[in-house]
Amino acid sequence: MSMTIQYPAGPTGAEIHGIRLDGNLTDTEFDHIRKTVHERGVAVVRDQELSEEDHVAFARRFGNLQKIFLAEHLSSRYPELFLVSNILENGKPIGATDAGKFWHTDGAYLEKPHNVSLLYALEVPHREDGQPLGDTLFAGMGPAYEALTEEFKARLDGLRAYHDLYHRYGEKEGATAEMGKRAKEYPPASHPLVITHPDTGKKCLYLSEGYTTHIEGMTKEQSSALLAELCEHVVRPEFQYRHRWAVGDLLIWDNRATLHRATFDYQLPRRRLMRRATVAGQAIA
């Protein structure tokens, strides 16, 4: 069986078939996967049967793994793995229930944001007609930057913006006091509004409604207006990829190149269970 890669019509996303990640993946095969993720922002490897050990081992090929601050939702055997789920045990959720409510990129609130995230589908909810629920949307921040006019690009040159975990967990509707308190343990981080991707050399917008609070050196009104315009621009349909889940999918995305958001069109008794590994990153410029 040989690896094949399919591309949707738009600039974001790819599907990888014909390969097993729990076996003897060659360096050449891994390099094709890695380059596809960086170039397309997100790629899914279909039809996998990954144990926790397999998941961690494959993720480590991208770099050192980052433990998520939500300790109660980490695997007991492999704390590098983070559960996302609506399933309850003893009245409590076994995983994060609100992950992806807002457009965001993982770890933007850190001085060294996350590099790659790898989300594996263990249980997927379905409608009565068999269609999957709980799609995940991605928006390409590179294509969004390329679509700006040269005049607009010049306006953004040299600007930096603050990203704050509290902005997501302490100020949004439905956020709990406990999460707001924990979010304050992470001070805001400043990153360029336009970054140069370290693997592709391409320029990407770097902001989100989930974490970005304001642009340095601007008044609140100026900053809010520009951020609102950019946040609306970056998620335009032509930059998006919509992933429809199947059990066994491993979805890999580049946090320097994409935003993502979950769709919450399901509820118990329809169960959803995902397991995520996160690769630590470096400061971006």
C-alpha positions in Angstrom: 0.0 0.0 0.0 1.4 3.4 -1.0 0.6 6.8 0.4 -1.6 9.1 -1.6 -2.5 12.7 -0.9 -5.7 14.4 -2.0 -6.4 18.2 -2.0 -9.7 20.0 -1.8 -10.4 22.8 -4.2 -9.4 25.6 -1.8 -5.9 26.5 -0.4 -6.4 24.8 3.0 -6.5 21.1 3.9 -5.4 17.7 2.6 -6.4 14.0 3.0 -3.7 11.3 3.3 -4.5 7.7 2.6 -2.7 4.4 2.3 -0.4 4.6 5.3 -0.2 3.3 8.8 1.1 5.5 11.6 1.4 2.7 14.2 3.9 0.8 12.1 7.3 1.3 10.6 6.8 4.8 9.1 9.9 5.7 7.1 11.6 9.1 7.4 10.6 9.9 3.8 7.0 9.1 4.5 7.0 11.2 7.6 8.6 14.1 5.8 5.8 14.0 3.2 3.2 14.2 6.0 5.1 17.0 7.8 5.5 19.1 4.6 1.9 18.6 3.7 0.8 19.9 7.1 3.0 23.0 6.9 2.1 23.8 3.3 -1.7 23.1 3.6 -2.2 24.1 7.2 -4.1 21.0 8.1 -4.1 17.3 6.9 -6.1 14.3 8.0 -4.6 10.8 8.0 -7.6 8.4 7.6 -8.3 4.9 8.9 -5.9 4.7 11.8 -6.0 2.5 14.9 -3.8 4.4 17.3 -3.2 3.4 20.9 -2.1 6.1 23.3 1.5 4.9 22.9 1.2 5.1 19.1 -0.3 8.5 19.3 2.5 9.9 21.5 5.2 8.2 19.5 4.1 9.6 16.2 3.5 13.1 17.7 7.0 13.2 19.1 8.4 13.0 15.5 7.2 16.6 15.2 9.1 17.7 18.3 8.8 17.9 22.1 5.2 17.5 23.4 3.5 20.2 25.5 1.3 19.3 28.5 -2.0 21.2 28.5 -2.9 23.2 31.7 -6.2 21.4 32.1 -4.7 18.7 34.2 -8.0 17.0 35.0 -8.5 16.1 31.3 -5.1 14.6 30.7 -4.5 10.8 30.2 -3.4 9.1 33.4 -0.9 7.0 31.4 0.4 9.7 29.0 -0.2 13.2 30.4 1.0 14.5 27.0 -2.5 13.5 25.8 -5.5 15.8 26.3 -9.1 14.5 26.1 -11.9 16.5 24.4 -15.3 15.0 25.0 -18.9 15.5 26.1 -19.0 12.1 27.9 -19.8 12.2 31.7 -18.5 9.8 34.3 -19.9 10.1 37.8 -21.5 13.3 36.7 -18.3 15.0 35.6 -16.9 15.4 32.0 -14.0 13.2 31.2 -12.6 15.8 28.8 -12.8 19.4 27.8 -16.4 20.1 26.7 -16.0 23.6 25.3 -12.8 23.3 23.2 -13.1 25.2 20.0 -16.1 27.4 20.7 -14.2 30.4 19.2 -11.9 30.8 16.3 -8.4 30.4 17.7 -4.9 28.9 17.3 -3.6 26.7 20.1 -1.2 28.2 22.5 -1.2 31.8 21.2 -1.3 33.0 24.8 2.2 31.6 25.4 5.6 33.3 24.6 6.4 30.1 22.6 3.0 29.1 21.0 2.2 25.5 20.1 3.6 24.2 16.9 1.4 21.3 15.7 -1.7 19.7 17.2 -2.7 16.1 16.5 -6.4 15.2 17.3 -7.5 11.6 17.0 -11.1 10.5 16.8 -12.2 7.7 19.1 -16.0 8.3 19.1 -17.9 10.5 16.6 -21.6 11.5 17.0 -24.0 11.0 14.1 -27.4 12.0 12.9 -30.2 9.5 12.5 -29.3 9.3 8.8 -25.7 8.4 9.5 -24.2 11.8 8.7 -21.4 12.8 11.2 -21.8 15.7 13.6 -19.2 17.9 15.3 -17.3 19.1 12.2 -14.2 21.1 12.8 -13.5 24.2 10.7 -10.1 25.5 9.7 -9.1 28.9 8.2 -5.8 29.4 6.4 -3.9 32.4 7.8 -1.4 32.3 4.9 -4.0 32.5 2.1 -5.8 35.2 4.1 -2.7 37.3 4.2 -1.9 36.8 0.5 -5.4 38.0 -0.4 -4.9 41.4 1.3 -4.0 44.4 -0.9 -0.4 45.6 -0.9 -1.6 48.8 0.8 -3.3 46.8 3.6 -0.2 44.6 4.0 1.9 47.8 4.5 -0.5 48.9 7.3 0.2 45.7 9.2 4.0 45.8 8.8 5.7 45.9 12.2 2.5 45.7 14.2 2.3 43.4 17.3 -0.8 42.2 19.2 -1.4 40.7 22.6 -2.9 37.3 23.1 -4.5 36.4 26.4 -5.9 33.2 27.8 -8.1 35.2 30.2 -9.7 36.8 27.1 -11.1 33.4 26.2 -11.8 31.9 29.6 -12.5 34.9 31.8 -14.4 37.3 29.6 -16.5 35.1 27.2 -20.1 34.3 27.8 -20.4 31.1 29.8 -16.9 31.1 31.2 -16.6 29.9 34.8 -15.0 31.8 37.7 -12.6 28.9 38.2 -11.4 28.9 34.6 -11.0 32.7 34.7 -8.9 32.4 37.8 -6.7 29.7 36.3 -6.4 31.6 33.0 -4.9 34.6 34.9 -1.9 32.4 35.8 -0.8 33.0 32.1 0.3 36.6 31.4 -0.6 38.0 28.0 2.0 37.3 25.2 2.9 39.7 22.4 3.4 38.3 18.8 3.7 40.0 15.4 0.4 40.5 13.7 2.0 39.1 10.6 4.5 36.3 11.0 6.9 34.5 8.7 6.3 30.8 8.9 9.5 29.1 10.0 9.1 26.0 7.7 7.6 27.5 4.6 8.9 31.0 4.6 5.5 32.3 3.8 3.8 35.2 5.6 0.7 34.5 7.7 -1.7 36.6 9.7 -1.5 35.7 13.4 -4.6 36.6 15.4 -7.9 35.2 16.5 -11.2 36.2 18.1 -10.4 33.6 20.9 -7.2 35.1 22.2 -6.2 38.4 20.6 -7.0 41.4 22.8 -5.4 44.5 21.3 -2.7 45.8 19.0 0.3 47.5 20.6 0.6 51.3 20.0 -3.1 51.8 19.0 -6.0 53.3 20.9 -8.7 50.9 22.0 -11.0 52.1 19.3 -8.4 51.8 16.5 -7.3 48.4 17.7 -10.8 47.0 18.0 -11.7 48.2 14.5 -8.6 46.7 12.8 -8.9 43.4 14.8 -12.6 43.1 13.9 -11.8 43.7 10.2 -9.0 41.1 10.2 -10.9 38.5 12.2 -13.7 38.7 9.7 -11.4 38.6 6.8 -9.3 35.6 7.9 -12.3 33.2 8.2 -13.8 34.0 4.8 -15.2 30.8 3.2 -12.6 30.7 0.5 -9.8 30.3 3.1 -11.6 27.5 4.9 -11.5 23.7 5.1 -14.3 21.8 6.9 -13.4 18.5 8.3 -16.1 15.9 8.7 -15.0 13.3 11.2 -14.8 9.5 11.1 -13.6 7.2 13.8 -9.9 6.6 13.1 -9.1 10.0 11.7 -5.9 11.7 12.9 -6.2 15.4 12.1 -2.9 17.3 12.2 -2.8 21.1 12.0 -0.2 23.8 12.1 -1.0 26.4 14.7 1.2 29.0 13.0 -0.8 28.7 9.7 -4.4 28.1 10.7 -7.3 29.0 13.0 -9.8 26.4 13.9 -13.3 26.2 15.5 -15.5 23.4 16.5 -19.2 23.0 15.6 -21.5 22.1 18.6 -24.4 20.6 16.7 -24.7 17.5 19.0 -25.4 16.7 22.6 -25.7 13.6 24.8 -26.7 10.8 24.3 -24.7 11.4 21.2 -21.1 10.9 22.4 -17.9 12.5 21.1 -14.4 11.5 22.3 -11.2 12.9 20.9 -7.6 12.6 22.1 -5.1 15.3 21.3 -1.3 15.6 21.4 0.3 19.0 21.2 3.8 19.8 20.0 5.7 22.6 21.8 6.8 25.5 19.7 9.3 28.4 19.6 8.9 32.1 19.6 7.6 33.4 16.3 8.6 36.4 14.3 
